[in-house]
Amino acid sequence: MSVEEVQKIVHHEPFRPYRVVLDDGEQLVVRKARKSHFSGDVVSLLGESQKKGGVTVTRFRIVPIEKIMKAEHVAAQERRS
């Protein structure tokens, strides 16, 4: 994905929770505004990641844009407050 495509999802107004899928298969769900930051072609993300066995953990990742395979808004039924 391009920087512009990722920024469009991350900086959507009003904020909508989103999922980022990385090239290693990890998926991070960012549920709150201002939990990501761009610096050039790198983005830092603070989101929920599901581990094997269904355990959800909060992770902080610094990711080069080229490692992001997909970024999408989270469907309404997946959202939590």
MIRO-253326 format. One record per residue (C-alpha): residue number from 0; residue in three letters; chain; x, y, z. Coordinates in Angstrom, 3 decimals, padded with zeros to 6 digits. Each point is the difference from the previous one (the first is absolute). Layout:
BEGIN
+-----+-----+----+----------+----------+----------+
|   i |  aa | ch |       xx |       yy |       zz |
+-----+-----+----+----------+----------+----------+
| NUM | ALA |  A |        X |        Y |        Z |
...
+-----+-----+----+----------+----------+----------+
REM end
This chain:
BEGIN
+-----+-----+----+----------+----------+----------+
|   i |  aa | ch |       xx |       yy |       zz |
+-----+-----+----+----------+----------+----------+
|   0 | MET |  A |  000.000 |  000.000 |  000.000 |
|   1 | SER |  A |  001.107 |  003.547 | -000.573 |
|   2 | VAL |  A |  000.573 |  002.547 |  002.757 |
|   3 | GLU |  A | -003.030 |  001.933 | -001.255 |
|   4 | GLU |  A | -002.272 | -003.073 |  000.144 |
|   5 | VAL |  A |  001.053 | -000.797 |  003.569 |
|   6 | GLN |  A | -000.336 |  003.636 |  001.098 |
|   7 | LYS |  A | -003.535 |  000.143 | -001.425 |
|   8 | ILE |  A | -001.080 | -002.854 |  002.312 |
|   9 | VAL |  A |  002.033 |  001.107 |  003.047 |
|  10 | HIS |  A | -000.993 |  003.681 | -000.134 |
|  11 | HIS |  A | -003.651 | -000.451 | -001.003 |
|  12 | GLU |  A | -002.254 |  002.734 |  001.477 |
|  13 | PRO |  A | -001.934 | -000.773 |  002.061 |
|  14 | PHE |  A |  002.251 | -002.721 |  001.374 |
|  15 | ARG |  A | -001.040 | -003.576 | -000.768 |
|  16 | PRO |  A |  001.778 | -003.039 |  001.498 |
|  17 | TYR |  A |  002.181 | -001.789 | -002.554 |
|  18 | ARG |  A |  002.011 | -003.169 | -000.557 |
|  19 | VAL |  A |  003.495 | -000.165 | -001.450 |
|  20 | VAL |  A |  001.201 | -003.324 | -001.426 |
|  21 | LEU |  A |  003.792 | -000.371 | -000.102 |
|  22 | ASP |  A |  002.084 | -002.114 | -002.364 |
|  23 | ASP |  A |  000.791 | -002.448 |  002.836 |
|  24 | GLY |  A | -003.736 | -000.687 |  000.434 |
|  25 | GLU |  A | -000.432 |  002.010 |  003.194 |
|  26 | GLN |  A | -003.166 |  002.089 |  000.190 |
|  27 | LEU |  A | -000.176 |  003.067 |  002.212 |
|  28 | VAL |  A | -003.352 |  001.612 |  000.762 |
|  29 | VAL |  A |  000.249 |  003.660 |  001.011 |
|  30 | ARG |  A | -003.163 |  000.973 |  001.867 |
|  31 | LYS |  A |  000.782 |  003.536 |  001.205 |
|  32 | ALA |  A |  001.050 |  003.203 | -001.747 |
|  33 | ARG |  A |  003.603 |  001.151 |  000.363 |
|  34 | LYS |  A |  001.382 | -003.509 |  000.493 |
|  35 | SER |  A |  002.086 |  000.240 | -003.163 |
|  36 | HIS |  A |  002.580 |  002.410 | -001.363 |
|  37 | PHE |  A |  001.680 |  000.404 | -003.401 |
|  38 | SER |  A |  003.640 |  000.928 | -000.439 |
|  39 | GLY |  A |  001.058 | -000.108 | -003.636 |
|  40 | ASP |  A | -000.704 | -003.510 | -001.285 |
|  41 | VAL |  A | -000.326 | -001.540 |  003.484 |
|  42 | VAL |  A | -003.099 | -000.176 |  002.209 |
|  43 | SER |  A | -000.161 | -000.751 |  003.718 |
|  44 | LEU |  A | -003.109 | -001.841 |  001.151 |
|  45 | LEU |  A | -001.478 | -000.832 |  003.386 |
|  46 | GLY |  A | -002.697 | -002.592 | -000.446 |
|  47 | GLU |  A | -001.441 | -003.357 |  000.919 |
|  48 | SER |  A |  001.534 | -003.143 | -001.442 |
|  49 | GLN |  A | -001.479 | -003.455 |  000.376 |
|  50 | LYS |  A |  002.413 | -002.764 |  000.950 |
|  51 | LYS |  A | -000.461 | -003.722 | -000.514 |
|  52 | GLY |  A | -002.686 | -001.332 |  002.288 |
|  53 | GLY |  A | -002.110 |  003.140 | -000.389 |
|  54 | VAL |  A |  001.869 |  002.106 |  002.565 |
|  55 | THR |  A | -000.083 |  003.711 | -000.873 |
|  56 | VAL |  A |  003.014 |  002.100 |  000.980 |
|  57 | THR |  A |  000.835 |  003.681 | -000.416 |
|  58 | ARG |  A |  003.068 |  000.485 | -002.184 |
|  59 | PHE |  A |  002.092 |  002.951 | -001.076 |
|  60 | ARG |  A |  001.616 | -000.392 | -003.425 |
|  61 | ILE |  A |  002.102 |  002.276 | -002.181 |
|  62 | VAL |  A | -000.658 | -001.154 | -003.549 |
|  63 | PRO |  A |  001.392 |  001.061 | -003.389 |
|  64 | ILE |  A | -002.924 |  000.718 | -002.354 |
|  65 | GLU |  A |  001.206 | -002.687 | -002.429 |
|  66 | LYS |  A | -000.684 | -002.627 |  002.715 |
|  67 | ILE |  A | -003.716 |  000.945 |  000.064 |
|  68 | MET |  A | -001.913 | -002.305 | -002.302 |
|  69 | LYS |  A | -003.481 |  001.299 |  000.810 |
|  70 | ALA |  A | -001.653 |  002.737 |  002.056 |
|  71 | GLU |  A | -003.758 |  000.089 |  000.427 |
|  72 | HIS |  A | -002.657 |  001.403 |  002.274 |
|  73 | VAL |  A | -001.378 | -002.473 |  002.522 |
|  74 | ALA |  A | -003.586 | -001.105 | -000.650 |
|  75 | ALA |  A | -002.584 |  001.368 |  002.449 |
|  76 | GLN |  A | -000.641 | -003.446 |  001.544 |
|  77 | GLU |  A |  003.718 | -000.312 |  000.849 |
|  78 | ARG |  A |  000.214 |  003.358 |  001.787 |
|  79 | ARG |  A |  000.280 |  000.265 |  003.766 |
|  80 | SER |  A |  000.066 |  003.107 |  002.144 |
+-----+-----+----+----------+----------+----------+
REM end
